[in-house]
Amino acid sequence: MTTLQIPKTQKAAVLHEVKGDYHIETDWPVTQPNELKAGECLVKIEYSGVCHSDLHIKDADWGPPGIMPLIGGHEAVGVVVSIGEHTRNPAVKIGDRVGLKYIAAICDICEMCRSGHEACCTIGITKLSHGAGIQGTFQQYAVSYVNYVTKIPDEINSAAAAPILCAGLTVYKAIKTSGARIGQWIAITGAGGGLGHLAVQYAIAQGLRVVAIGKSDSYPVISLAVLKFPPPDTGEKKKKLVLSLGAEKWVDFRETKDLVADVQAATGGPGPQVAIIATGGSAEPFRQAAMYLKTTGTMVGIGVPVGTPTLDIPIGLLIGKSLRIIGTAIGDRQDADEAMVIAALGKVRTRFETRNLEDLNTVFKEMSEGRIAGRIVLKL
């Protein structure tokens, strides 16, 4: 197959020990075309997003990474520059602009893959996960798989597309899984955060009515420009943000005296049909959602709380209200295509800052301190 000019070495951010800093190395080897296996492709990375999951992986919060030294990162956009020999019927070709996701590939033979739950494939989640099981996207050239990368529409630029491949995909999948129908109310916690501000937009794009739940002491997503030191948030700023994105109602959980009653009142009384829990601070938003959801409502959890808290709600409430409680982590290839098309149509816009790869450790420090506004995208 035709191969573009590929260097022997590249710049990469490399982690040599868990909880340590990333080291910028300029002589990290680039996988060469003759080293690619059938089904693999080499992608020249243009932009890579930085996800909170990257921080968890760096600090081994979910167990040690599958490889070390590790190149993290799992939401990136770049151009295919080489495809492994003997690859049959590749879904992409040399020169295509594609996106890399957390799952790089799946086994395609397990029960989860065969039953339409490929995002739950154990091999994909563990051994073939970018930035955890295999080398990720904090490098100029990354290896992925021709039949799992996502084609990027011409209508969206690479930097804006990168966060859609994880944050956007995650919230889109959650809304899709909830079964919410046009005209129904949906409550979104952490509505102004990296996931939450995208969830608001995806909900609006699907004809849902949004109650945005946020807090008054986080950092706002206020601009597409580079924000070096974003100012402390206020409830009013957060409210303006989510309303500008299309939310109809705003509830500040730092100021409310009764969040359950306020959320129900915002919907006219019975409560929302769906609650998307996009925050990971504690289990409390999950418990509150069970209280304010209307009868037959659905709670979808995507934010992972710190530590190992448990969901504590009255069983009588669960049964009496006929509630559904669902957990969803990431989406599959079809979900990614759908989420990207909606963004390419201009119905979803990521609020992000652009940084350099050399800023990665600073980004993680700001992330751990809660000082990140929206999403961070690294220019490679």
C-alpha beads as a LAMMPS data file, in Angstrom:
LAMMPS data file: protein, C-alpha beads

380 atoms
379 bonds

1 atom types
1 bond types

-500.0 500.0 xlo xhi
-500.0 500.0 ylo yhi
-500.0 500.0 zlo zhi

Masses

1 110.0

Atoms # bond

1 1 1 0.000 0.000 0.000
2 1 1 1.067 3.599 -0.557
3 1 1 2.827 5.068 2.443
4 1 1 3.595 8.705 3.160
5 1 1 7.012 9.859 4.348
6 1 1 7.431 8.725 7.951
7 1 1 10.298 9.716 10.294
8 1 1 12.173 7.254 12.486
9 1 1 11.688 9.239 15.699
10 1 1 9.157 11.674 17.085
11 1 1 8.186 13.864 20.042
12 1 1 6.155 12.092 22.711
13 1 1 5.065 12.568 26.318
14 1 1 6.203 9.470 28.195
15 1 1 5.265 8.322 31.701
16 1 1 7.962 6.186 33.341
17 1 1 6.319 5.638 36.727
18 1 1 2.775 5.902 38.071
19 1 1 1.947 9.145 39.849
20 1 1 5.029 10.680 38.238
21 1 1 5.368 13.442 35.689
22 1 1 5.316 12.951 31.953
23 1 1 8.678 13.469 30.219
24 1 1 8.794 15.084 26.791
25 1 1 11.091 12.945 24.662
26 1 1 12.108 13.972 21.157
27 1 1 13.619 10.663 20.073
28 1 1 10.780 8.256 20.810
29 1 1 10.661 5.641 18.018
30 1 1 7.943 5.810 15.376
31 1 1 6.381 2.491 14.376
32 1 1 7.476 1.905 10.800
33 1 1 5.212 0.604 7.994
34 1 1 6.918 -2.806 7.927
35 1 1 6.234 -3.151 11.655
36 1 1 2.483 -2.683 11.334
37 1 1 0.370 -5.820 11.572
38 1 1 -2.559 -6.549 9.277
39 1 1 -5.482 -4.374 10.379
40 1 1 -3.279 -1.749 12.001
41 1 1 -2.713 1.782 10.780
42 1 1 -0.315 4.564 11.674
43 1 1 -1.900 7.951 12.298
44 1 1 -0.043 11.266 12.313
45 1 1 -1.687 13.036 15.245
46 1 1 -2.723 16.680 14.851
47 1 1 -4.566 17.269 18.148
48 1 1 -5.090 15.175 21.253
49 1 1 -7.576 15.930 23.999
50 1 1 -6.735 15.497 27.675
51 1 1 -9.414 13.628 29.616
52 1 1 -9.816 13.261 33.380
53 1 1 -9.465 9.528 32.763
54 1 1 -5.888 10.183 31.654
55 1 1 -5.191 11.574 35.124
56 1 1 -6.768 8.508 36.765
57 1 1 -4.668 6.208 34.585
58 1 1 -1.485 8.188 35.301
59 1 1 -2.104 7.873 39.045
60 1 1 -3.168 4.202 38.817
61 1 1 -6.520 4.997 40.435
62 1 1 -8.049 2.115 38.481
63 1 1 -5.067 -0.188 38.834
64 1 1 -1.682 -0.084 37.092
65 1 1 -1.558 0.666 33.343
66 1 1 -1.146 -2.290 31.031
67 1 1 2.239 -1.084 29.787
68 1 1 5.083 1.003 31.125
69 1 1 6.656 3.304 29.994
70 1 1 3.281 4.663 28.931
71 1 1 2.157 7.248 26.411
72 1 1 -1.276 8.341 27.548
73 1 1 -4.147 9.986 25.705
74 1 1 -7.195 8.528 23.993
75 1 1 -9.119 11.232 22.105
76 1 1 -7.229 12.484 19.075
77 1 1 -7.539 13.459 15.433
78 1 1 -4.946 12.901 12.753
79 1 1 -4.242 11.574 9.268
80 1 1 -3.667 7.951 8.266
81 1 1 -0.129 7.707 6.876
82 1 1 0.335 3.949 6.642
83 1 1 -1.693 0.728 6.732
84 1 1 -0.333 -2.686 7.586
85 1 1 0.319 -5.101 4.742
86 1 1 -2.258 -7.834 4.094
87 1 1 -5.037 -5.700 5.593
88 1 1 -8.250 -6.775 3.904
89 1 1 -11.072 -4.328 3.107
90 1 1 -9.875 -1.463 5.328
91 1 1 -12.544 1.061 6.293
92 1 1 -10.074 3.933 5.721
93 1 1 -7.306 4.763 3.291
94 1 1 -4.007 6.652 3.313
95 1 1 -4.684 10.382 3.697
96 1 1 -8.021 10.024 5.523
97 1 1 -8.556 12.228 8.577
98 1 1 -9.628 9.993 11.447
99 1 1 -10.270 10.033 15.173
100 1 1 -8.793 7.708 17.792
101 1 1 -10.922 6.727 20.794
102 1 1 -10.289 5.045 24.141
103 1 1 -11.016 1.648 22.632
104 1 1 -8.589 1.050 19.775
105 1 1 -10.164 -2.252 18.689
106 1 1 -12.367 -5.074 19.939
107 1 1 -12.055 -8.858 19.819
108 1 1 -15.274 -9.123 17.745
109 1 1 -15.938 -12.677 18.977
110 1 1 -16.984 -12.396 22.630
111 1 1 -20.599 -12.291 23.837
112 1 1 -20.495 -8.514 24.349
113 1 1 -19.257 -7.875 20.807
114 1 1 -21.755 -10.280 19.276
115 1 1 -24.724 -8.916 21.250
116 1 1 -24.271 -5.279 20.294
117 1 1 -22.291 -4.179 23.355
118 1 1 -18.842 -3.831 21.807
119 1 1 -17.966 -0.989 24.215
120 1 1 -18.063 -3.644 26.970
121 1 1 -15.593 -5.972 25.235
122 1 1 -13.089 -6.989 27.907
123 1 1 -10.239 -7.126 25.389
124 1 1 -11.100 -3.684 24.047
125 1 1 -11.445 -2.068 27.462
126 1 1 -8.254 -3.537 28.901
127 1 1 -5.692 -4.782 26.400
128 1 1 -6.600 -2.605 23.393
129 1 1 -7.305 0.722 25.057
130 1 1 -5.373 3.780 23.870
131 1 1 -3.310 5.330 26.647
132 1 1 -3.783 2.411 29.035
133 1 1 -3.426 -1.004 27.389
134 1 1 -1.528 0.247 24.331
135 1 1 0.358 3.474 23.633
136 1 1 -1.917 6.465 23.314
137 1 1 -2.157 9.814 21.615
138 1 1 0.266 12.084 23.477
139 1 1 2.700 11.550 20.596
140 1 1 3.059 12.664 17.006
141 1 1 2.443 9.215 15.490
142 1 1 0.136 6.607 17.026
143 1 1 -0.827 3.085 16.022
144 1 1 -4.521 2.235 15.819
145 1 1 -6.815 -0.074 13.875
146 1 1 -8.331 0.596 10.439
147 1 1 -11.768 -0.734 11.298
148 1 1 -12.170 1.104 14.611
149 1 1 -10.972 4.636 13.930
150 1 1 -13.694 7.226 13.292
151 1 1 -13.794 9.210 10.052
152 1 1 -13.901 12.958 10.696
153 1 1 -16.350 14.992 8.557
154 1 1 -14.911 17.901 6.588
155 1 1 -17.262 20.344 8.329
156 1 1 -15.502 20.145 11.721
157 1 1 -11.902 21.124 12.452
158 1 1 -9.510 18.704 14.112
159 1 1 -9.117 20.524 17.430
160 1 1 -12.868 20.796 17.975
161 1 1 -13.412 17.184 16.930
162 1 1 -10.946 15.648 19.398
163 1 1 -13.073 15.990 22.587
164 1 1 -16.102 14.549 20.780
165 1 1 -14.246 11.220 20.576
166 1 1 -14.467 10.703 24.349
167 1 1 -16.437 13.368 26.225
168 1 1 -18.959 13.872 23.442
169 1 1 -19.245 10.161 22.705
170 1 1 -19.795 9.372 26.393
171 1 1 -22.655 11.811 26.932
172 1 1 -24.252 11.090 23.567
173 1 1 -24.295 7.375 24.409
174 1 1 -25.814 8.107 27.812
175 1 1 -28.660 10.145 26.322
176 1 1 -29.227 7.577 23.594
177 1 1 -29.294 4.716 26.109
178 1 1 -31.770 6.555 28.334
179 1 1 -34.493 6.266 25.719
180 1 1 -35.524 9.898 26.229
181 1 1 -38.037 11.108 23.650
182 1 1 -38.453 14.497 22.047
183 1 1 -40.175 16.986 24.349
184 1 1 -39.281 15.175 27.588
185 1 1 -37.348 16.777 30.433
186 1 1 -33.786 15.671 31.158
187 1 1 -31.715 16.743 34.168
188 1 1 -27.938 17.010 33.684
189 1 1 -25.620 17.311 36.658
190 1 1 -22.274 19.053 36.192
191 1 1 -23.942 20.841 33.306
192 1 1 -21.150 23.346 32.716
193 1 1 -18.249 20.898 32.902
194 1 1 -16.286 19.134 30.189
195 1 1 -18.882 16.388 29.777
196 1 1 -21.873 18.344 31.021
197 1 1 -21.714 21.246 28.573
198 1 1 -21.652 18.745 25.715
199 1 1 -24.517 16.759 27.256
200 1 1 -26.668 19.900 27.326
201 1 1 -26.067 20.467 23.626
202 1 1 -26.627 16.860 22.587
203 1 1 -29.881 16.830 24.557
204 1 1 -31.090 20.028 22.910
205 1 1 -30.125 18.676 19.482
206 1 1 -32.426 15.711 20.127
207 1 1 -35.397 17.830 21.099
208 1 1 -35.162 17.374 24.874
209 1 1 -35.867 19.992 27.520
210 1 1 -32.924 20.497 29.874
211 1 1 -32.737 21.224 33.585
212 1 1 -29.072 22.051 34.182
213 1 1 -27.701 21.306 37.644
214 1 1 -24.418 22.938 38.580
215 1 1 -22.479 24.433 41.438
216 1 1 -21.322 27.917 42.281
217 1 1 -17.670 27.270 43.073
218 1 1 -16.350 25.445 39.993
219 1 1 -14.718 26.939 36.926
220 1 1 -16.783 28.053 33.963
221 1 1 -16.554 27.087 30.328
222 1 1 -16.743 30.553 28.855
223 1 1 -14.663 30.805 25.717
224 1 1 -13.043 29.049 22.813
225 1 1 -9.973 31.182 23.436
226 1 1 -6.965 30.118 25.469
227 1 1 -7.704 30.850 29.130
228 1 1 -4.485 30.780 31.110
229 1 1 -6.012 31.507 34.520
230 1 1 -9.826 31.229 34.396
231 1 1 -11.583 33.246 37.107
232 1 1 -13.579 31.566 39.867
233 1 1 -17.082 30.684 38.774
234 1 1 -20.292 32.092 40.145
235 1 1 -23.748 30.656 39.940
236 1 1 -24.773 33.493 37.648
237 1 1 -21.955 32.798 35.169
238 1 1 -22.727 29.103 35.117
239 1 1 -26.401 29.848 34.683
240 1 1 -25.719 32.136 31.727
241 1 1 -23.516 29.521 30.131
242 1 1 -25.972 26.636 30.245
243 1 1 -28.879 28.836 29.228
244 1 1 -26.849 30.061 26.250
245 1 1 -26.369 26.422 25.272
246 1 1 -30.118 25.831 25.256
247 1 1 -31.004 24.695 28.778
248 1 1 -34.395 26.005 29.927
249 1 1 -33.816 25.798 33.676
250 1 1 -30.891 26.100 36.057
251 1 1 -30.538 24.756 39.602
252 1 1 -27.446 25.623 41.659
253 1 1 -26.964 22.853 44.193
254 1 1 -24.765 25.083 46.366
255 1 1 -27.554 27.590 46.795
256 1 1 -30.731 25.526 46.773
257 1 1 -32.411 24.646 50.055
258 1 1 -34.152 21.626 48.524
259 1 1 -32.627 20.397 45.266
260 1 1 -35.193 17.656 44.742
261 1 1 -38.109 20.070 45.046
262 1 1 -36.405 22.696 42.884
263 1 1 -35.673 20.245 40.056
264 1 1 -39.241 18.963 40.124
265 1 1 -40.606 22.516 40.182
266 1 1 -38.430 23.391 37.176
267 1 1 -40.213 20.733 35.146
268 1 1 -43.675 21.774 36.302
269 1 1 -44.041 19.309 39.157
270 1 1 -43.496 15.601 38.414
271 1 1 -39.770 15.809 37.687
272 1 1 -37.663 14.927 34.638
273 1 1 -37.975 11.678 32.745
274 1 1 -34.176 11.239 32.621
275 1 1 -31.214 12.240 34.781
276 1 1 -27.667 12.138 33.396
277 1 1 -25.134 12.101 36.241
278 1 1 -21.988 13.573 34.711
279 1 1 -20.234 14.483 37.959
280 1 1 -17.815 12.271 39.860
281 1 1 -17.474 13.993 43.233
282 1 1 -19.679 11.698 45.315
283 1 1 -22.690 9.398 45.239
284 1 1 -25.052 12.153 46.396
285 1 1 -26.169 13.269 42.881
286 1 1 -27.200 9.674 42.191
287 1 1 -29.337 9.513 45.342
288 1 1 -30.919 12.885 44.620
289 1 1 -31.778 11.829 41.076
290 1 1 -33.747 8.852 42.365
291 1 1 -35.752 11.291 44.469
292 1 1 -36.548 13.918 41.823
293 1 1 -37.099 11.647 38.792
294 1 1 -40.711 11.229 37.771
295 1 1 -42.343 7.811 37.949
296 1 1 -40.866 5.456 35.281
297 1 1 -37.846 7.773 35.094
298 1 1 -34.341 6.697 34.120
299 1 1 -31.042 7.536 35.803
300 1 1 -27.877 7.151 33.713
301 1 1 -24.537 7.284 35.514
302 1 1 -21.393 8.249 33.621
303 1 1 -19.416 10.137 36.299
304 1 1 -17.310 7.863 38.499
305 1 1 -17.267 9.073 42.143
306 1 1 -14.027 9.258 44.106
307 1 1 -13.278 6.117 46.119
308 1 1 -15.844 3.315 46.314
309 1 1 -19.129 4.883 47.463
310 1 1 -22.330 2.890 47.136
311 1 1 -25.729 3.886 45.823
312 1 1 -28.058 4.118 48.811
313 1 1 -31.705 4.645 47.874
314 1 1 -34.869 3.177 49.394
315 1 1 -35.810 -0.041 47.613
316 1 1 -39.460 0.883 48.023
317 1 1 -38.795 4.076 46.059
318 1 1 -37.029 2.180 43.287
319 1 1 -39.904 -0.272 42.923
320 1 1 -42.733 2.128 43.678
321 1 1 -41.612 4.639 41.029
322 1 1 -40.608 1.908 38.548
323 1 1 -37.216 3.571 38.082
324 1 1 -34.477 2.410 35.765
325 1 1 -30.836 2.797 36.828
326 1 1 -28.263 2.432 34.073
327 1 1 -24.503 2.748 33.927
328 1 1 -22.706 3.494 30.690
329 1 1 -19.031 4.256 30.178
330 1 1 -18.299 4.864 26.490
331 1 1 -19.972 4.313 23.158
332 1 1 -19.290 2.112 20.162
333 1 1 -18.321 2.909 16.564
334 1 1 -21.847 3.759 15.464
335 1 1 -22.344 6.039 18.470
336 1 1 -19.089 7.820 17.614
337 1 1 -20.174 8.370 14.018
338 1 1 -23.544 9.760 15.129
339 1 1 -22.033 12.027 17.780
340 1 1 -19.497 13.370 15.279
341 1 1 -22.133 14.090 12.624
342 1 1 -24.217 16.107 15.102
343 1 1 -21.130 18.149 16.005
344 1 1 -20.175 18.593 12.347
345 1 1 -23.650 20.004 11.683
346 1 1 -22.869 22.755 14.191
347 1 1 -25.428 21.605 16.762
348 1 1 -22.700 20.853 19.326
349 1 1 -19.622 23.005 19.930
350 1 1 -16.837 22.038 22.289
351 1 1 -15.541 24.781 24.586
352 1 1 -11.826 24.132 24.820
353 1 1 -8.349 25.548 25.298
354 1 1 -5.444 24.694 23.010
355 1 1 -2.114 23.943 24.676
356 1 1 1.222 22.455 23.622
357 1 1 2.376 18.935 24.463
358 1 1 4.999 20.462 26.753
359 1 1 2.171 21.820 28.929
360 1 1 0.822 18.364 29.793
361 1 1 2.070 18.212 33.395
362 1 1 0.671 21.679 34.036
363 1 1 -2.644 20.564 32.588
364 1 1 -2.775 17.594 34.949
365 1 1 -1.957 19.836 37.905
366 1 1 -4.744 22.244 36.979
367 1 1 -7.084 19.319 36.420
368 1 1 -6.372 17.845 39.850
369 1 1 -7.022 21.280 41.392
370 1 1 -10.299 21.714 39.515
371 1 1 -9.011 24.665 37.495
372 1 1 -9.737 23.395 33.987
373 1 1 -12.286 25.330 31.954
374 1 1 -14.041 22.899 29.611
375 1 1 -11.658 20.618 27.730
376 1 1 -7.942 20.860 26.986
377 1 1 -6.679 19.997 23.504
378 1 1 -2.961 19.532 22.855
379 1 1 -1.487 20.585 19.523
380 1 1 0.986 17.961 18.336

Bonds

1 1 1 2
2 1 2 3
3 1 3 4
4 1 4 5
5 1 5 6
6 1 6 7
7 1 7 8
8 1 8 9
9 1 9 10
10 1 10 11
11 1 11 12
12 1 12 13
13 1 13 14
14 1 14 15
15 1 15 16
16 1 16 17
17 1 17 18
18 1 18 19
19 1 19 20
20 1 20 21
21 1 21 22
22 1 22 23
23 1 23 24
24 1 24 25
25 1 25 26
26 1 26 27
27 1 27 28
28 1 28 29
29 1 29 30
30 1 30 31
31 1 31 32
32 1 32 33
33 1 33 34
34 1 34 35
35 1 35 36
36 1 36 37
37 1 37 38
38 1 38 39
39 1 39 40
40 1 40 41
41 1 41 42
42 1 42 43
43 1 43 44
44 1 44 45
45 1 45 46
46 1 46 47
47 1 47 48
48 1 48 49
49 1 49 50
50 1 50 51
51 1 51 52
52 1 52 53
53 1 53 54
54 1 54 55
55 1 55 56
56 1 56 57
57 1 57 58
58 1 58 59
59 1 59 60
60 1 60 61
61 1 61 62
62 1 62 63
63 1 63 64
64 1 64 65
65 1 65 66
66 1 66 67
67 1 67 68
68 1 68 69
69 1 69 70
70 1 70 71
71 1 71 72
72 1 72 73
73 1 73 74
74 1 74 75
75 1 75 76
76 1 76 77
77 1 77 78
78 1 78 79
79 1 79 80
80 1 80 81
81 1 81 82
82 1 82 83
83 1 83 84
84 1 84 85
85 1 85 86
86 1 86 87
87 1 87 88
88 1 88 89
89 1 89 90
90 1 90 91
91 1 91 92
92 1 92 93
93 1 93 94
94 1 94 95
95 1 95 96
96 1 96 97
97 1 97 98
98 1 98 99
99 1 99 100
100 1 100 101
101 1 101 102
102 1 102 103
103 1 103 104
104 1 104 105
105 1 105 106
106 1 106 107
107 1 107 108
108 1 108 109
109 1 109 110
110 1 110 111
111 1 111 112
112 1 112 113
113 1 113 114
114 1 114 115
115 1 115 116
116 1 116 117
117 1 117 118
118 1 118 119
119 1 119 120
120 1 120 121
121 1 121 122
122 1 122 123
123 1 123 124
124 1 124 125
125 1 125 126
126 1 126 127
127 1 127 128
128 1 128 129
129 1 129 130
130 1 130 131
131 1 131 132
132 1 132 133
133 1 133 134
134 1 134 135
135 1 135 136
136 1 136 137
137 1 137 138
138 1 138 139
139 1 139 140
140 1 140 141
141 1 141 142
142 1 142 143
143 1 143 144
144 1 144 145
145 1 145 146
146 1 146 147
147 1 147 148
148 1 148 149
149 1 149 150
150 1 150 151
151 1 151 152
152 1 152 153
153 1 153 154
154 1 154 155
155 1 155 156
156 1 156 157
157 1 157 158
158 1 158 159
159 1 159 160
160 1 160 161
161 1 161 162
162 1 162 163
163 1 163 164
164 1 164 165
165 1 165 166
166 1 166 167
167 1 167 168
168 1 168 169
169 1 169 170
170 1 170 171
171 1 171 172
172 1 172 173
173 1 173 174
174 1 174 175
175 1 175 176
176 1 176 177
177 1 177 178
178 1 178 179
179 1 179 180
180 1 180 181
181 1 181 182
182 1 182 183
183 1 183 184
184 1 184 185
185 1 185 186
186 1 186 187
187 1 187 188
188 1 188 189
189 1 189 190
190 1 190 191
191 1 191 192
192 1 192 193
193 1 193 194
194 1 194 195
195 1 195 196
196 1 196 197
197 1 197 198
198 1 198 199
199 1 199 200
200 1 200 201
201 1 201 202
202 1 202 203
203 1 203 204
204 1 204 205
205 1 205 206
206 1 206 207
207 1 207 208
208 1 208 209
209 1 209 210
210 1 210 211
211 1 211 212
212 1 212 213
213 1 213 214
214 1 214 215
215 1 215 216
216 1 216 217
217 1 217 218
218 1 218 219
219 1 219 220
220 1 220 221
221 1 221 222
222 1 222 223
223 1 223 224
224 1 224 225
225 1 225 226
226 1 226 227
227 1 227 228
228 1 228 229
229 1 229 230
230 1 230 231
231 1 231 232
232 1 232 233
233 1 233 234
234 1 234 235
235 1 235 236
236 1 236 237
237 1 237 238
238 1 238 239
239 1 239 240
240 1 240 241
241 1 241 242
242 1 242 243
243 1 243 244
244 1 244 245
245 1 245 246
246 1 246 247
247 1 247 248
248 1 248 249
249 1 249 250
250 1 250 251
251 1 251 252
252 1 252 253
253 1 253 254
254 1 254 255
255 1 255 256
256 1 256 257
257 1 257 258
258 1 258 259
259 1 259 260
260 1 260 261
261 1 261 262
262 1 262 263
263 1 263 264
264 1 264 265
265 1 265 266
266 1 266 267
267 1 267 268
268 1 268 269
269 1 269 270
270 1 270 271
271 1 271 272
272 1 272 273
273 1 273 274
274 1 274 275
275 1 275 276
276 1 276 277
277 1 277 278
278 1 278 279
279 1 279 280
280 1 280 281
281 1 281 282
282 1 282 283
283 1 283 284
284 1 284 285
285 1 285 286
286 1 286 287
287 1 287 288
288 1 288 289
289 1 289 290
290 1 290 291
291 1 291 292
292 1 292 293
293 1 293 294
294 1 294 295
295 1 295 296
296 1 296 297
297 1 297 298
298 1 298 299
299 1 299 300
300 1 300 301
301 1 301 302
302 1 302 303
303 1 303 304
304 1 304 305
305 1 305 306
306 1 306 307
307 1 307 308
308 1 308 309
309 1 309 310
310 1 310 311
311 1 311 312
312 1 312 313
313 1 313 314
314 1 314 315
315 1 315 316
316 1 316 317
317 1 317 318
318 1 318 319
319 1 319 320
320 1 320 321
321 1 321 322
322 1 322 323
323 1 323 324
324 1 324 325
325 1 325 326
326 1 326 327
327 1 327 328
328 1 328 329
329 1 329 330
330 1 330 331
331 1 331 332
332 1 332 333
333 1 333 334
334 1 334 335
335 1 335 336
336 1 336 337
337 1 337 338
338 1 338 339
339 1 339 340
340 1 340 341
341 1 341 342
342 1 342 343
343 1 343 344
344 1 344 345
345 1 345 346
346 1 346 347
347 1 347 348
348 1 348 349
349 1 349 350
350 1 350 351
351 1 351 352
352 1 352 353
353 1 353 354
354 1 354 355
355 1 355 356
356 1 356 357
357 1 357 358
358 1 358 359
359 1 359 360
360 1 360 361
361 1 361 362
362 1 362 363
363 1 363 364
364 1 364 365
365 1 365 366
366 1 366 367
367 1 367 368
368 1 368 369
369 1 369 370
370 1 370 371
371 1 371 372
372 1 372 373
373 1 373 374
374 1 374 375
375 1 375 376
376 1 376 377
377 1 377 378
378 1 378 379
379 1 379 380
